[in-house]
Amino acid sequence: MSRQESSLRRFVTTRLLLLPATLWMVATILFVLLRIVPGDPVDAILGPRASEAVREQMRADLGLTGSLWVQYLNYLGQLLRLDLGTSISSTGKPVREIIATFFPASAELAIAALLVALAISIPLGVLAATHPRSPVDTATRTASILTYAIPVFWVGMMVQLVFGVYLGWFPIGNRLPVSMAEPRAITGLYAIDAAVTGNWAALGEALHHLAMPAVTLGLVLAGVFVRTIRVHLTEVLRSPYIAAARAKGLREWRVVFVHAGRNALVPILTVMGLVVASLMGGALLTEVTFSWPGLASRLILAIGQRDYPVVQGLVVFFASIAIAVSLLLDILNAYIDPRIRY
């Protein structure tokens, strides 16, 4: 085994060992926060007229019996068994089933929004970096700041108002028309399932309903991506080796995308990965605005109903996604830039 392979393996092993520790910290903080929030969840769920026997049963279902230390150990034991609990407001449905039901909608929205953001940010970021201090650069930076600063729910409401209500071009909510049956489930992502099964009518409607929420969330992400690409690519393009590559007569696209792009890729991927890891949280307001039946909307409903097992399970699930994305980014960055391994 070469020295580079050994260092990469050691780096990956260290990150994998830190993975459960990070998830344990998130679960512990969540456990503490939910128990120091003012108010009794049993009172909020059952009301003041419930009998003591029913209240005690509810406390047992919520894991609120015994000392705080006992509750904490029981909670960790559940997580180690991959048991995220059982919903109180959904007639005893396990949280894992809720995730399986609602997560595909969130994943479809997140993937579509990411594709929109990349389609906008890569050409604009490269254009701004290759034309510094030009009108194009100024306009691009201004637009990226505005799209990032404007609240996503306000953008969503304006998009709904203009393109959904006034012009009537797009539907303002849901994943499919109420009268249309869902495509045969394969991945849970309607657009992919409809394309795989050849259900072209469902594919058209799925993309039609997905367009507005995906563009809304994608515009906000693009504001971050454009500035990140511009800053790091501009810095790399000022390097002496880029001037040497140009002096050799290489074509500009090769200088930008091959020579400069590789060295600018690590910080760009890091920032993009952090944004993507938090995409589920950012999708929350978008899902609520567009009545999108995703996991973030289900989390809002669980918070309103004081359904603590669902809140705990979904937050741990979101945290697991963020940690996994962060791990993949670390490994990818270490592979691209060997200096990170040491």
C-alpha positions in Angstrom: 0.0 0.0 0.0 1.4 3.4 -1.0 1.8 6.3 1.5 -1.1 8.2 -0.1 -3.5 5.2 0.1 -2.5 4.7 3.8 -3.1 8.3 4.7 -6.5 8.3 2.9 -7.5 5.1 4.7 -6.4 6.6 8.1 -8.3 9.8 7.4 -11.5 7.9 6.5 -11.2 5.6 9.5 -10.9 8.6 11.8 -14.0 10.3 10.3 -16.0 7.1 10.6 -15.1 6.8 14.3 -16.3 10.4 14.9 -19.6 9.7 13.2 -21.4 7.9 16.2 -19.9 10.5 18.6 -21.4 13.4 16.6 -24.8 11.7 16.4 -24.7 11.0 20.1 -24.1 14.7 20.8 -27.0 15.7 18.6 -29.3 13.2 20.3 -28.2 14.3 23.7 -28.8 18.0 23.0 -32.2 17.2 21.5 -33.2 15.2 24.6 -32.2 18.0 26.9 -33.9 20.7 24.9 -37.2 18.9 24.6 -37.3 18.4 28.4 -36.4 22.0 29.4 -39.1 23.5 27.2 -41.8 25.1 29.4 -45.1 23.3 29.7 -46.2 19.7 30.1 -46.6 17.8 26.9 -49.1 15.5 28.5 -51.4 18.4 29.4 -50.9 19.8 25.8 -52.0 16.5 24.3 -54.8 15.3 26.6 -56.0 18.5 28.1 -56.9 19.1 31.8 -59.9 16.7 31.9 -58.1 13.4 31.3 -58.0 10.9 34.1 -54.8 10.2 36.0 -54.6 6.6 34.6 -54.7 8.0 31.0 -52.1 10.6 31.8 -49.7 8.1 33.3 -50.1 5.9 30.2 -49.3 8.9 28.0 -46.2 9.6 30.1 -45.0 6.1 29.6 -45.7 6.3 25.9 -43.6 9.5 25.7 -40.8 8.1 27.8 -41.3 10.6 30.6 -41.5 8.1 33.5 -38.7 7.6 35.9 -35.8 9.9 36.6 -34.2 12.1 33.9 -31.2 9.7 33.8 -33.4 6.7 33.3 -35.3 8.5 30.5 -32.0 9.4 28.9 -30.7 5.8 29.0 -34.0 4.5 27.6 -33.8 7.0 24.8 -30.3 6.0 23.9 -31.2 2.4 24.1 -34.0 3.0 21.5 -31.6 4.8 19.2 -29.1 1.9 19.4 -31.9 -0.5 18.4 -32.7 2.0 15.5 -36.1 2.5 17.1 -37.2 6.1 16.6 -40.3 5.6 18.6 -44.0 5.6 17.8 -46.2 8.5 16.9 -48.9 9.5 19.4 -51.0 11.6 17.0 -50.9 9.1 14.1 -52.7 6.1 15.9 -49.5 4.4 16.9 -47.7 4.5 13.6 -43.9 4.0 14.0 -41.7 7.0 13.2 -39.8 4.9 10.6 -43.0 4.4 8.7 -43.7 8.2 8.7 -40.2 8.8 7.4 -40.7 6.2 4.6 -44.0 7.8 3.7 -43.0 11.5 3.7 -39.2 11.5 2.9 -39.5 10.7 -0.8 -41.4 14.0 -1.4 -38.7 16.0 0.5 -35.9 14.2 -1.4 -37.6 14.9 -4.7 -37.9 18.6 -3.9 -34.3 18.8 -2.6 -32.8 17.1 -5.7 -34.8 19.3 -8.0 -33.9 22.5 -6.1 -30.2 21.4 -6.2 -30.3 20.9 -9.9 -31.9 24.3 -10.4 -29.3 25.9 -8.2 -26.4 24.3 -10.0 -27.8 25.2 -13.4 -27.9 28.8 -12.4 -24.8 29.2 -10.2 -22.1 27.4 -12.2 -22.4 29.5 -15.4 -23.0 32.7 -13.5 -20.2 32.1 -11.0 -17.7 31.2 -13.7 -18.8 34.2 -15.7 -18.3 36.6 -12.8 -14.9 35.1 -11.9 -13.6 35.4 -15.4 -14.8 39.0 -15.8 -13.9 40.6 -12.4 -15.2 44.2 -11.7 -17.2 44.2 -14.9 -20.9 45.0 -15.2 -21.6 41.3 -15.4 -19.7 40.7 -12.2 -21.5 43.5 -10.4 -25.0 42.4 -11.6 -24.2 38.8 -10.6 -23.0 39.6 -7.1 -26.0 41.9 -6.5 -28.5 39.3 -7.7 -26.9 36.6 -5.6 -27.0 38.8 -2.4 -30.7 39.6 -3.1 -31.7 36.0 -3.7 -30.0 34.9 -0.5 -31.2 37.8 1.7 -34.9 37.6 0.7 -36.9 35.1 2.9 -37.7 31.9 1.0 -41.3 31.9 2.1 -41.8 35.4 0.7 -40.3 34.4 -2.6 -42.6 31.3 -2.6 -45.7 33.4 -2.0 -44.8 35.9 -4.7 -44.1 33.0 -7.2 -47.4 31.5 -6.2 -49.2 34.8 -6.6 -47.8 35.7 -10.0 -47.4 32.3 -11.8 -50.1 30.4 -9.9 -52.9 32.9 -9.3 -52.5 35.7 -11.8 -51.1 33.8 -14.8 -52.4 30.4 -13.9 -49.4 28.7 -15.4 -48.6 26.4 -12.5 -50.5 24.7 -9.6 -49.8 26.2 -6.2 -49.6 23.1 -4.1 -49.4 19.3 -3.8 -47.4 16.8 -5.9 -50.1 15.7 -8.3 -53.7 16.7 -9.1 -56.2 15.3 -6.6 -57.9 13.4 -9.4 -54.7 11.6 -10.6 -53.5 8.4 -9.2 -49.9 8.1 -8.0 -47.5 6.4 -10.3 -46.4 2.8 -9.3 -44.1 3.2 -6.3 -40.5 2.3 -7.0 -38.4 5.0 -5.4 -41.2 7.2 -4.0 -40.0 10.1 -6.3 -43.0 10.7 -8.6 -41.0 12.0 -11.5 -38.6 9.1 -11.5 -41.3 6.5 -10.9 -43.5 7.9 -13.7 -40.5 7.9 -16.1 -39.4 4.4 -15.3 -43.0 3.0 -15.6 -43.7 5.0 -18.8 -46.5 6.9 -17.1 -46.0 10.1 -19.2 -49.2 11.9 -18.0 -48.0 11.5 -14.4 -44.5 12.6 -15.3 -45.8 15.8 -16.9 -48.0 16.6 -13.9 -45.3 15.7 -11.4 -42.8 18.1 -13.1 -45.6 20.7 -13.4 -46.3 20.6 -9.7 -42.6 20.4 -8.8 -41.5 23.4 -10.9 -42.5 26.3 -8.6 -41.2 25.0 -5.2 -38.0 23.7 -6.9 -37.3 27.0 -8.5 -38.1 28.9 -5.3 -35.7 26.9 -3.2 -33.1 26.7 -6.0 -32.9 30.4 -6.3 -32.1 30.8 -2.7 -29.4 28.1 -2.9 -28.0 29.6 -6.1 -27.3 32.9 -4.3 -24.9 31.1 -2.0 -23.4 29.0 -4.7 -22.7 31.9 -7.1 -20.8 33.8 -4.5 -18.8 30.8 -3.4 -17.8 29.8 -6.9 -16.9 33.4 -7.8 -14.7 34.1 -4.7 -12.7 30.9 -4.8 -12.4 30.7 -8.6 -11.2 34.3 -8.8 -8.6 33.6 -6.2 -7.2 30.6 -8.1 -7.2 32.4 -11.4 -4.8 35.0 -9.9 -2.2 32.2 -9.2 1.1 32.2 -11.0 0.6 28.7 -12.5 -2.6 29.9 -14.2 -0.6 32.7 -15.8 1.9 30.1 -16.9 -0.9 27.9 -18.4 -2.2 30.9 -20.4 1.3 31.7 -21.6 1.6 28.2 -23.0 -1.3 29.0 -25.3 -3.9 26.8 -23.7 -7.5 27.6 -24.4 -9.3 29.6 -21.9 -12.0 27.1 -21.1 -9.3 24.5 -20.4 -7.5 26.9 -18.1 -10.7 27.7 -16.2 -12.3 24.4 -15.9 -9.3 22.0 -15.8 -6.4 23.8 -14.2 -8.2 26.4 -12.0 -11.4 24.3 -11.4 -9.6 21.4 -9.6 -7.9 23.7 -7.1 -11.0 25.8 -6.5 -13.2 22.7 -6.1 -12.4 21.8 -2.5 -13.6 25.0 -0.8 -16.6 25.1 -3.2 -17.6 21.5 -2.5 -17.3 22.2 1.3 -19.6 25.2 1.2 -22.0 23.4 -1.2 -22.0 20.3 1.0 -22.9 22.3 4.1 -25.8 24.0 2.3 -27.0 20.7 0.9 -26.8 19.1 4.4 -29.0 21.8 5.7 -31.3 21.6 2.7 -34.0 19.7 4.5 -34.3 22.5 7.1 -34.3 25.1 4.4 -37.0 23.1 2.5 -39.3 23.4 5.6 -40.6 26.8 4.8 -40.9 25.9 1.1 -42.9 22.8 1.9 -45.3 24.7 4.1 -45.7 27.5 1.6 -46.5 25.2 -1.3 -48.4 22.6 0.8 -45.8 20.1 -0.2 -46.4 16.8 1.6 -42.8 16.2 2.7 -41.0 15.4 5.9 -40.4 19.0 6.9 -44.1 19.7 6.8 -44.7 16.6 8.9 -42.3 17.9 11.5 -44.2 21.2 11.7 -47.4 19.2 12.3 -45.7 17.1 15.0 -44.4 20.2 16.8 -47.9 21.7 16.8 -49.4 18.5 18.1 -46.6 18.0 20.7 -45.9 14.6 19.2 -42.5 14.3 20.9 -41.5 10.9 19.5 -42.0 12.1 16.0 -40.2 15.4 16.7 -37.2 13.5 18.2 -37.2 10.9 15.5 -37.3 13.3 12.6 -34.7 15.7 14.0 -32.3 12.7 14.6 -33.0 11.6 11.0 -32.3 15.0 9.6 -29.1 15.2 11.7 -28.0 11.8 10.4 -28.4 13.0 6.8 -26.3 16.1 7.6 -23.6 14.1 9.3 -23.5 11.6 6.4 -23.2 14.3 3.8 -20.5 16.0 5.8 -18.6 12.7 6.0 -18.9 12.1 2.3 -17.6 15.6 1.7 -14.6 15.1 3.9 -13.7 11.9 2.1 -14.2 13.5 -1.4 -12.1 16.6 -0.4 -9.3 14.3 1.0 -9.3 12.4 -2.3 -9.1 15.6 -4.4 -6.6 17.4 -2.2 -4.1 15.0 -0.5 -3.0 17.8 1.8 -6.2 17.5 3.8 -5.3 14.0 4.9 -2.3 15.1 7.0 
